Amino acid sequence: MLAAQVGIDVLGPSAARVGDVPVAMGARRLRSLLALLVLERGRPVAAERIIDALWEGAPPPGAANTLQGYVAGLRRLLEPGRRPRAASSLLVHEASGYRLAVHPEQVDVERFQAAVRSARERLRRLPDPMRPALLPDLPVGPGVEAAEARRAGLTAALRLWRGEAYADLGELPAAVAERHRLEQLRLEARVARAVIDLSLDRPSSAAAALEDLAGRHPLRERLWGLWAVALVRDGRQAEGLAVLATLRSRLADELGVDPTPALAAMQADVLLHHPAVLGLDRGVARDESRAHRAVVVLDGGDEQDHRLADELVRRARGPLTAPGRASVGDAGACTHDGCCRQPVVVVVVDDGPGQHPGVGRRPAHRDPSVTDPAQRSPFRDDHRRRGRTFPA
């Protein structure tokens, strides 16, 4: 039996196949021996180190002879056609120890890592991986085909996982470190697949996956930011804003920190339905006459509120007259630098449907129970002292 016909799996309990036939591995230490040899990626492993790992630092008398029996048994299982006393081409004995001689594609962990590297290279070329643009050749085209192929590769790679990586090596320090590294790659693969879904205009699928990941990793800002983007693209802007607000509260409560400036900018982008959040930012000039508009009313607020307001005001380009209503102020009406210290309100004005797919009136930041801007007393009674208005 040729070594090339053997497949080995360690993303879970150790397993092997000869051709398409599963191998009955039997004893736990036999599985541990196979996992340890895979862990070393083709490097020789000294007999003393194998013994220490298999018996967790407390080998019995005669452990060296027992190890030789395990090696012989593993060779018989993986090379059933090898003649008696013929040299093994798979589990090779060298002066420095035992080495597993297989090609990377024969081992599940190597195939998994190759798929992640391929997806990583593709995502590295995205101008903004936090706001992945829709592919320009949707619904069909070469770009779509390439993205679908990458997604299929990631899905197949994720299905290789059958449990904890290197499960048969227990708490062996080298296995624990490798297990942690592989779990990070597994997370990266799931995030990459969600990003590809966003680029393929499948926000519902991306939102479901990212919700699960954010629940498992409650302090990973990128996961929460992508989740918010997916929700907005799925027509669920209020939920997207709630996600960002939840992250902000969690970071403050558990770590005493604010979100990064990138997350603050994303909150502003969600409020303003920036084309990048919608996936429409492909270098095409915006129709400013049809842009959504917002009103910022600053009654103080905390530092994070003011960072958001600063981000919104930074984009100001002139006064706003709301359709059907009187003018509500101008861009120079308030410096907001210490003039008031109450919660910030962002009033979103309905300037007609059709600006972007699925967008009509946008909910306001803060106090979502009030949907009518006319009901907001700061906006209504004292906007010229405390407000700034601008087109998005």
N, C-alpha and C positions, 0 to 999 in steps of 0.2 A: 504493500500500500504506500503510495507516494505521500510525502509530508504535505504537499499542496492540497490534498483532498481532505485535510483535517480542519475543522472549525472549532474555535475555543471561545467561550463566553464567560466573562467575569463581572458583568453588570447585573449582579445578583449572585446566587449560589453558583459555584464553579460548575460548568457544563462543557461537554465536548460532543462533536459529531465526526463520524468517519463517513465521508460522502454525505448522504442524507440520513444516515442511521445514527440516532442518539447513542451515546456511550453511557453505560451504567457505571457511574463513578464509584458508588459504594462508600467506602470508609471516609470519614470526615478529613483525616490527615492526608488522604490521597487528594482530595479536593483542595486542601490547603497548600499542598506541594505544587499543584498546577497553578493556583492563583499567585503564589510567591514567584514562580518562574515568569509568569506573565508580567507581574509588577516590575520586574527588573528589565523588561524590554530587550531581551536578547543578550543581556550581560551575564557572564558566569556568576553563579551564586555558590559560595563556599559551603561545603558540607556542614561545617560547624554552625554557620548562620542558619541554614535550613533546620538543623536539629533544634537550635534555640527557638526558632519561630514555631515549629510544629508542637513542641512540648512546653511552650511559654516559659522558657528559662529554667525548667526543672526536668531535664531529660532523665529517663530511667537508665539503668545499666544496659549496655548492648544497644543503645539508640543508633549507633552508626550502622550496625548490621540491619536493624529494622528499617532505617532509611534506604539502604540498598534494596531491601525487599519492596519498598514503596516505589522506588525508581523503576525496578524491573516490572512491577505490576502496571505502572502508568505507561511504560513502553508497550506492553502487550495490548493494552486497551486502545492506544492511539495508533499503533502500527500492527494490526492483526495479521498482515501478510508478510511480516518480516521473518526471515529464516532464523532458526535457533543459532545463537552465538554470532549472528551477523551484527555489524555495527549499526547503531541507531542513527538515522538521519534527522530525527526530530528532537529527542532529548539527549543531547550530546554531552559526554563527559570529557572535561579538559583538566589540565593540571590545576587550574584555579577553581574548579567547581563544575556545577551542572548548568547547562544553558539550553533554553528552548529555542530551536531554530525554525521559526515560522515567518511568513510574510505578514506585514501589518494588516493587510486586508482579510487575513484569516482570523483576526481577533476582534470581537465586537467593540471593545473600548477604543481601538485604533480607528475603526470605521466611524464610530460616533464622533471622535475628535476631528476627523477629516471633514465630515459634513458641517461641523460648527465652523471650522476654519474657512470653508468655502462660503458659507453665509456671511461670516464676518467680513470677508474681503468685499463682498457685494455691498453690504451695508456701510462700509467705510467710504464708499463713493457717494453716499447720499449727502446732499448739501446740508440737510437738517434732520438727523435721525430721530429727534424728538417730535418733529412734525413732518413725517414722510409724505412727500407729494404723491398724488395719484399718478400712475404711469400714463404718459402721454398717448400711448397707443391702445388704451382700453377701448372696447372690450377684448379685442384680439390684436396680436402683433408680436414681433420678435421680443420686445421687452416683457410683455405679459408671459410669453412662453418661458423665457428665462426665469422669471420670478416664480412661476408655477413649478418649474423643475427644482428650484432651490427649496421651495416650500415642501415639495414631495420628499426631497432628500432629508430635510429636517424632521419631517413626520416619521419617516422610516427609521432615522437614527434614534429618535426619542422612544420608538417602540422596542428598541433593543434592551431597554431597561426592564429588568424583571424583579428588581428589589434593590437592596443596598449594594453598592459597588464593593467588590472584594469581600463579600460577606463572610467567606470562610477563613479570613485572616483575623477576624475579631478586632481586638484593640491593639494590634501590632502598630507601633508608632508610624512606620512608613506607610502602612495601609490607611491609617486614619488621615494622614496628611493628603494622600492621593485621593481618598474618598471625598474630602472637602473640596479639593480642586475640581474634581469631576462634577460635584454638585453645582459648583459655580458655572461650569460649562453647560450643564443641563438647564440651569436658569437662563443663561445666555441664549441657548437654542430656542427655548420657549418664547423669550422676548423677541428674538429675530423672526420667528414665525408670525407673531402678532404684528410686527412692523411690516412684514411682507403682506399680510392681510390688509393692513391699512392702505398700502400702495396699490392693492388690487381692488380697492373700494368695497371691502368687506368689514365694515366697522362693527357689526354685531358680533361676528366671530372674534375679532380682536378684543372687544370690550369684555366678553365672557372670559377669555383667557387671562386678560390683564387683571380682572377683578379677583380671580383665584390667586394670581401671583402676588398682588398687593396684599391680600389677606395673609399670605405666608411670609411676606417680607414687609412688615408695616412701616419701616423707616427708609425704604428705598425710593428716593424722590423720582427717579426716572420712571419707575413702574407706575407710580401714581400720576405723573404727568402724561404718560402715554395713555393711561386709562381715561383720563379726562378728555384727551383729544379724540379717542375712540367714541366716547359717549356723545361728544358734540357732533361728530360726523354721523352718528346714528340718530340725530335729531333729538338728543336728550341733554340740552345745554344746562338746564337746572341741575341735573345729576352731575354733570361734569364740574360745575362750580362747587357743588357740595363735596365732591371728592377732594378738590384742592383745599377747601376750607377744613375738611377733616384732617388732611395731612398737616396743614399749618398748626392746628390745635394739638395734634399728637407730638409734633416736633417740639412745640413750646412746653407741653406738659411733661414729656419724658426726658427731653434733652436740654430744655431751656434755650433752644436756638430757633432762628427763623429759617424759612425755606431759602434756598439759594436765589440769587437774582434771576437766574434762568426760569425758575418756577414762578417768581413774581411777574416776570414778563409774560409768561404763558397765561397767567390769570387775566392779565390785561388783554392779551390776544383773544382769549375765549370770550370776554365781555364784548369785544369789538368785532367778533367774527372775522378776525384777520384771515386773509386767503390762505396763509400757511397752515393755520389750524384746520381749515376746511380741506386742505390738500390741493388747493387751486393755485398756489404760488409757484408758477413755472416761468417766471420772467415776463408774464403778460401784464401790460399796463392796466391798472385798475380804472374803472369808470368812476371818477370822483363825484360825478353828478348823481350817482346811484348808491353812494356809500352809506352804510348805516351810521347813525349819529348817536352821541351819548351826552349826558350832562353829568358833570362831577360836582357834587355839593359837599364841601368840606366843612364839617362841624367838628374838626379835630381828629380824634382817633389815635391809635397807637402807631408805633414806628412802621409796622408792616402795612397798615392801612395807608400811611403816607407814601410808602414806597410804591404801592399800587397806584395811588393817585398821581405821584410823580411820573410814573410810566405812562399813564393816560394823558396827563397834561403835556408831556414831552411831545406827544403826537398832535397837539393842537395846531390848527391851521386857520382859525377864523371863527366868527360868530355863527350861531345856529338859530334859525327860526323854525320852530316845530310846526308841521302842517296842521292848520286848523287852530293854532294857539298863538299867543303873543310871543315875542322874542323873550328868551329866558336868560339873557345875560350875554357877556362877551368874554373873550379869552383873557382880558386884563382885569377882570372884576375882583380878583382876590389873589394875593400872594400865597396864602395858606401857611406861611411860615410862622406858626405860633399864634395866629389870629384867633383860633377856636380850638377846643379840645374835646370834641364829642365824636361819636362814630361817623365814619365816612359813609356817604350815600352816593351810589351811582344810579342815576335815573336814565333809563333807556327809552328813547322816544321811537314810536312806530313811524317810520318814514316810508311805509309801503312795502308790499311783498315783492318777491322776485329778485332780491339783491343777490342771494346765493340760494342754491337748491335747499328746500326745506326750512328756510329762514323767514320769519315774519317779525312779530314783536319779540324782542329779546327780554328775558327777565332781568331785573335789576340786581346788582350786587348788594348784599345785605338786605335785611328785612324783606324776604321774598313774599311775605303775606300781602304786601301792598303792591298791586300790579298797575295801578293807575298813577302816573306821575303827578297828576293834579291833586292827589290826596296827600302828597308829601309836603308838610308845612314848610320845611326850610326852602324847598324849591319854589313853593308858591308865594311865601311871604317875604323872604329875605334873600332871594337869590343873588341880587346885585352886590350885596355885601360879602356873600360867602361862596359864590359859585363860579365855576369856570365851565364854559361850554365849547365844544369843538366838534368838527367832523372826524369820524374815525379814519 
